[in-house]
Amino acid sequence: MYEDTTDPGSRTLCVPTEPGQEQEGAADRPSWAGSTMAEPDYIDADCDELIKPKKLVNPCKSSRNHQDLHRELLMNHNRGLSPQNKPELQKVMEKRKRDQVLKQQKEEQEAHTKLSDLEIELMKRQQKLEQFELEQQKIEEEQENTPEFVRMKSNLRRTRQEAEGPDQTP
């Protein structure tokens, strides 16, 4: 049998005793307290006939939703975010603030896309002016590409028409 003794570090030690010695506090302990447990029989690898127990698959843990939730919780934990630390009122207020910011951004985008009548008219005039400038550039390029004698001939025609023009008017 074993006898409980206490060492200076306040640890309980079990020291074997002689069969004839009495043990202190033996009445307080259950009868199985001093004995060692027997090893189970099914651990023997000699018996191939026995069916060895397998761990059952938990259908909840194998589900895709559970895996996604677990992954998200792990990522939040690694980042230092704790979803349960915020009170419900704070969550609602943050949601309202997010919604308000999104609404404001949407309104700003709509304001940029919607044009007033004045802006539309100004854009039309600007486009007409740009088209006119492009036409002028094309005419100038054509004149530069034409031979010099053709340009001189057209200048002579213009001057002749200008000279004849005032004489013909009544």
NORJOTA-V966127 format. One record per residue. N is the residue number from 1. BURIAL is # if it has 9 or more other C-alpha atoms within 8 Angstrom, else .. Layout:
<<N | BURIAL> <N | BURIAL>>
This chain:
<<1 | .> <2 | .> <3 | #> <4 | .> <5 | .> <6 | #> <7 | .> <8 | .> <9 | .> <10 | .> <11 | .> <12 | .> <13 | #> <14 | .> <15 | .> <16 | .> <17 | .> <18 | .> <19 | .> <20 | .> <21 | .> <22 | .> <23 | .> <24 | .> <25 | .> <26 | .> <27 | .> <28 | .> <29 | .> <30 | .> <31 | .> <32 | .> <33 | .> <34 | .> <35 | .> <36 | .> <37 | .> <38 | .> <39 | .> <40 | .> <41 | .> <42 | .> <43 | .> <44 | .> <45 | .> <46 | .> <47 | .> <48 | .> <49 | .> <50 | .> <51 | .> <52 | .> <53 | .> <54 | .> <55 | .> <56 | .> <57 | .> <58 | .> <59 | .> <60 | .> <61 | .> <62 | #> <63 | .> <64 | .> <65 | .> <66 | #> <67 | #> <68 | .> <69 | .> <70 | .> <71 | .> <72 | .> <73 | .> <74 | .> <75 | .> <76 | #> <77 | #> <78 | .> <79 | .> <80 | .> <81 | .> <82 | .> <83 | .> <84 | .> <85 | .> <86 | .> <87 | .> <88 | .> <89 | .> <90 | .> <91 | #> <92 | .> <93 | .> <94 | .> <95 | .> <96 | .> <97 | .> <98 | .> <99 | .> <100 | .> <101 | .> <102 | .> <103 | .> <104 | .> <105 | .> <106 | .> <107 | .> <108 | .> <109 | .> <110 | .> <111 | .> <112 | .> <113 | .> <114 | .> <115 | .> <116 | .> <117 | .> <118 | .> <119 | .> <120 | #> <121 | .> <122 | .> <123 | .> <124 | .> <125 | .> <126 | .> <127 | .> <128 | .> <129 | .> <130 | .> <131 | .> <132 | .> <133 | .> <134 | .> <135 | .> <136 | .> <137 | .> <138 | .> <139 | .> <140 | .> <141 | .> <142 | .> <143 | .> <144 | .> <145 | .> <146 | .> <147 | .> <148 | .> <149 | .> <150 | .> <151 | #> <152 | .> <153 | .> <154 | .> <155 | .> <156 | .> <157 | .> <158 | .> <159 | .> <160 | .> <161 | .> <162 | .> <163 | .> <164 | .> <165 | .> <166 | .> <167 | .> <168 | .> <169 | .> <170 | .>>
